[in-house]
Amino acid sequence: MDAIVLLREDHKTVEKLFKRFEKTGDEDTDERREIADSVIEELTVHAWIEEQFFYPAAREAAPDTSDHVLESVEEHHAVVWMLSELKDMDPSDERFKAKMSVLMENVRHHVEEEEKDWFPDVRKAVGRNRLQELGERMAAEKEKAPRDPLTVPSADSR
């Protein structure tokens, strides 16, 4: 699987979790916690492999995408901090659903920009063989990726 296909699959997985969350009611706190925990893990691993492998390869192959990479890292920064707050938040807290809603808006915006505006340019610049190699490496590294959102490099504000 190539790197862009892998990232798109991650996007689909997270979107399914978001849709499940949106169908929950205020009384479904256990289900909300379970879904949020899955979202936290999925997005943490996804952000980590993007920042460690995909973004550097994209910047090297397509230097004109550097601004997009930098913006994406800043979007990740906001997302991983929200994930870290959700991780420790009680799902019955009145702010839990609101925080998840803001997270979903931010992630959906990020995904739309990547998939429509950026991935096609990266695909052309990087090439099929390199994307295949990169995808294999990213898939292998997912197992080793951290599960704590604040260990993602973009969590650091410097």
C-alpha positions in Angstrom: 0.0 0.0 0.0 1.4 3.4 -0.8 1.8 6.1 1.8 -1.1 8.3 0.5 -3.5 5.3 0.4 -2.4 4.4 4.0 -3.2 7.9 5.1 -6.5 8.0 3.4 -7.4 4.7 5.0 -6.6 6.3 8.4 -8.8 9.2 7.5 -11.7 6.9 6.7 -11.3 5.0 10.0 -11.4 8.2 12.0 -14.4 9.5 10.1 -16.3 6.3 10.9 -15.5 6.8 14.6 -16.7 10.5 14.4 -20.0 9.4 12.8 -20.4 6.8 15.6 -19.8 9.5 18.2 -22.3 11.9 16.6 -25.0 9.2 16.9 -24.5 8.8 20.7 -26.8 10.5 23.2 -25.9 12.2 26.4 -26.6 9.0 28.4 -24.1 7.0 26.3 -21.0 8.0 28.4 -19.4 4.6 28.3 -19.7 4.4 24.5 -18.4 8.0 24.1 -15.4 7.1 26.2 -14.7 4.0 24.1 -15.0 6.0 20.8 -12.9 8.9 22.1 -10.2 6.5 23.3 -10.1 4.9 19.8 -10.0 8.4 18.2 -7.1 9.4 20.5 -5.1 6.3 19.5 -5.8 6.5 15.8 -5.1 10.2 15.5 -2.0 10.0 17.7 -0.5 7.2 15.6 -1.5 8.9 12.4 0.0 12.3 13.3 3.2 10.6 14.5 3.8 8.7 11.2 2.9 11.7 9.1 5.3 13.9 11.0 8.1 11.4 11.2 8.0 10.0 7.6 5.5 11.5 5.2 6.0 15.2 5.8 9.8 15.0 5.5 9.5 13.0 2.3 7.0 15.4 0.8 9.1 18.4 1.7 12.1 16.8 0.1 10.4 15.8 -3.1 8.2 18.9 -3.4 9.8 21.8 -1.7 7.0 24.1 -2.8 4.7 22.2 -0.4 6.7 23.3 2.6 4.0 25.9 3.6 1.4 23.2 3.6 3.6 20.9 5.8 4.1 23.7 8.3 0.4 24.5 8.4 -0.3 20.8 8.9 2.1 20.6 11.8 0.4 23.6 13.4 -3.0 21.9 12.9 -1.6 18.7 14.5 -0.4 20.8 17.4 -3.9 21.9 18.2 -5.3 18.4 17.6 -2.9 16.6 19.9 -3.5 19.0 22.7 -7.2 18.5 22.4 -6.6 14.7 22.3 -4.5 14.9 25.5 -7.3 16.9 27.2 -10.0 14.4 26.1 -7.8 11.5 27.3 -8.2 12.6 30.9 -11.7 14.1 30.7 -14.8 12.4 32.1 -17.2 11.7 29.3 -20.1 12.9 31.5 -18.4 16.4 31.7 -20.6 18.9 29.9 -17.6 20.0 27.9 -16.6 16.5 26.6 -19.0 16.5 23.7 -18.2 20.1 22.8 -14.5 19.3 22.8 -15.0 16.3 20.6 -17.1 18.4 18.2 -14.3 21.0 17.9 -11.8 18.2 17.4 -14.0 16.7 14.6 -14.3 20.1 12.9 -10.5 20.6 13.0 -9.7 17.1 11.8 -12.2 17.2 9.0 -10.8 20.5 7.8 -7.3 19.1 7.9 -8.3 15.9 6.0 -10.1 17.9 3.3 -7.1 20.1 2.7 -4.7 17.2 2.6 -6.8 15.0 0.3 -8.0 17.7 -2.2 -5.3 20.3 -2.2 -2.1 18.5 -1.3 -2.0 14.8 -1.8 -2.3 15.0 -5.7 0.8 17.3 -5.8 2.7 15.0 -3.4 1.8 12.0 -5.5 3.2 13.6 -8.7 6.4 14.8 -7.0 7.2 11.7 -4.9 6.4 9.0 -7.4 4.8 5.6 -7.2 7.9 3.6 -6.1 8.9 6.0 -3.3 5.3 6.2 -2.1 5.2 2.4 -2.0 8.4 2.2 0.0 7.2 5.0 2.3 3.8 3.3 2.8 5.4 0.1 3.8 7.7 1.8 6.3 4.8 3.9 7.7 2.7 0.7 8.1 5.5 -1.0 10.0 6.2 2.0 12.2 2.5 2.2 13.3 3.1 -0.6 15.7 5.9 1.2 17.4 4.3 4.7 17.3 3.5 6.3 20.7 -0.1 6.3 22.0 0.3 9.4 24.1 -0.7 12.5 22.1 1.9 14.7 23.8 4.7 12.5 22.5 3.9 13.6 18.9 6.6 16.1 17.8 4.0 18.8 17.0 2.9 18.8 20.6 6.0 20.8 21.4 5.2 24.5 20.9 8.7 25.4 20.0 
